[in-house]
Amino acid sequence: MTSNETPSHEDRPHDEHHHDEVSAEECVDFLERIVYFLDNELDASDCDAVRLHLDSCNPCLAKYDLQRTVKQIVARSCSEAAPAELRERVMMRVRQVQVEITER
């Protein structure tokens, strides 16, 4: 498990009652930090705090799982190169827009 990995939602027993102990405000804070957590942009103590929260909050863990899945799909999609013809058409359009902007 890397520094930003946490057990997946499916790996943990379902415990609705434990989430009642976590305030909605606290969840909002952690949900904002999940993106940074996934990108390894938090220091060690913040990573520990996020992991601890995710271990005790199934709704946040489900959102974490979703974000992680989306990030993996986007990363996989970004590794594919666009066909040369498409790249040429896009670059031609970019140049046209640049000319239109400079002519204004």
VMD Tcl script that draws the C-alpha trace (Angstrom):
set ca {
  {0.00 0.00 0.00}
  {1.46 3.43 -0.98}
  {1.17 6.55 1.17}
  {-2.15 7.56 -0.36}
  {-3.78 4.14 -0.36}
  {-6.56 3.25 2.01}
  {-8.78 0.18 2.13}
  {-11.47 0.33 -0.51}
  {-15.12 0.76 0.39}
  {-15.81 -2.83 -0.68}
  {-13.08 -4.20 1.62}
  {-14.63 -2.82 4.79}
  {-17.69 -3.95 6.71}
  {-20.69 -1.65 6.34}
  {-21.09 0.45 9.49}
  {-23.65 3.25 9.17}
  {-23.64 4.07 12.89}
  {-19.96 4.93 13.04}
  {-20.47 7.82 10.60}
  {-22.93 9.46 13.02}
  {-19.92 10.30 15.20}
  {-18.35 12.34 12.39}
  {-19.74 15.82 11.79}
  {-20.80 16.96 8.33}
  {-18.39 19.90 8.61}
  {-15.51 17.54 9.23}
  {-16.53 15.53 6.15}
  {-16.53 18.64 3.95}
  {-12.97 19.41 5.06}
  {-11.80 15.88 4.31}
  {-13.59 15.68 0.98}
  {-11.67 18.76 -0.16}
  {-8.41 17.13 0.95}
  {-9.08 13.82 -0.84}
  {-7.91 15.23 -4.19}
  {-4.61 16.36 -2.64}
  {-4.34 13.03 -0.84}
  {-4.76 11.12 -4.11}
  {-2.11 13.31 -5.76}
  {0.37 12.79 -2.88}
  {0.33 16.53 -2.17}
  {-0.23 16.31 1.60}
  {2.40 16.03 4.28}
  {2.61 12.84 6.35}
  {0.49 14.11 9.25}
  {-2.30 15.27 6.91}
  {-2.18 11.90 5.10}
  {-2.54 10.15 8.44}
  {-5.52 12.34 9.34}
  {-7.23 11.65 6.00}
  {-6.61 7.90 6.34}
  {-8.00 7.91 9.87}
  {-11.12 9.77 8.74}
  {-11.65 7.44 5.78}
  {-11.28 4.44 8.09}
  {-14.18 5.72 10.17}
  {-16.48 7.30 7.56}
  {-18.05 5.07 4.93}
  {-19.69 7.93 2.93}
  {-16.34 9.71 2.58}
  {-14.62 6.42 1.75}
  {-17.14 5.83 -1.04}
  {-16.40 9.31 -2.44}
  {-12.66 8.60 -2.15}
  {-13.14 5.34 -4.09}
  {-15.04 7.22 -6.80}
  {-12.37 9.93 -7.09}
  {-9.60 7.32 -7.24}
  {-11.45 5.39 -9.97}
  {-12.05 8.54 -12.05}
  {-8.39 9.51 -11.68}
  {-7.27 6.05 -12.85}
  {-9.59 6.15 -15.87}
  {-8.43 9.64 -16.85}
  {-4.77 8.64 -16.46}
  {-5.31 5.57 -18.63}
  {-7.12 7.65 -21.27}
  {-4.42 10.31 -21.31}
  {-1.75 7.79 -22.25}
  {-3.33 7.29 -25.67}
  {-2.04 9.55 -28.45}
  {-4.46 11.36 -30.73}
  {-4.21 10.48 -34.43}
  {-1.87 12.75 -36.42}
  {-4.74 14.06 -38.58}
  {-6.70 15.15 -35.49}
  {-3.63 16.85 -33.98}
  {-3.06 18.74 -37.25}
  {-6.70 19.91 -37.38}
  {-6.58 21.06 -33.75}
  {-3.31 22.94 -34.30}
  {-4.72 24.59 -37.42}
  {-7.76 25.75 -35.45}
  {-5.53 27.04 -32.62}
  {-3.54 29.08 -35.15}
  {-6.78 30.47 -36.64}
  {-7.96 31.58 -33.21}
  {-4.57 33.15 -32.49}
  {-4.78 35.14 -35.73}
  {-8.34 36.24 -34.94}
  {-7.24 37.42 -31.49}
  {-4.25 39.39 -32.82}
  {-6.38 41.04 -35.52}
  {-8.76 42.51 -32.98}
}
mol new
graphics top color blue
foreach p $ca { graphics top sphere $p radius 0.5 }
foreach p [lrange $ca 0 end-1] q [lrange $ca 1 end] { graphics top cylinder $p $q radius 0.2 }
display resetview
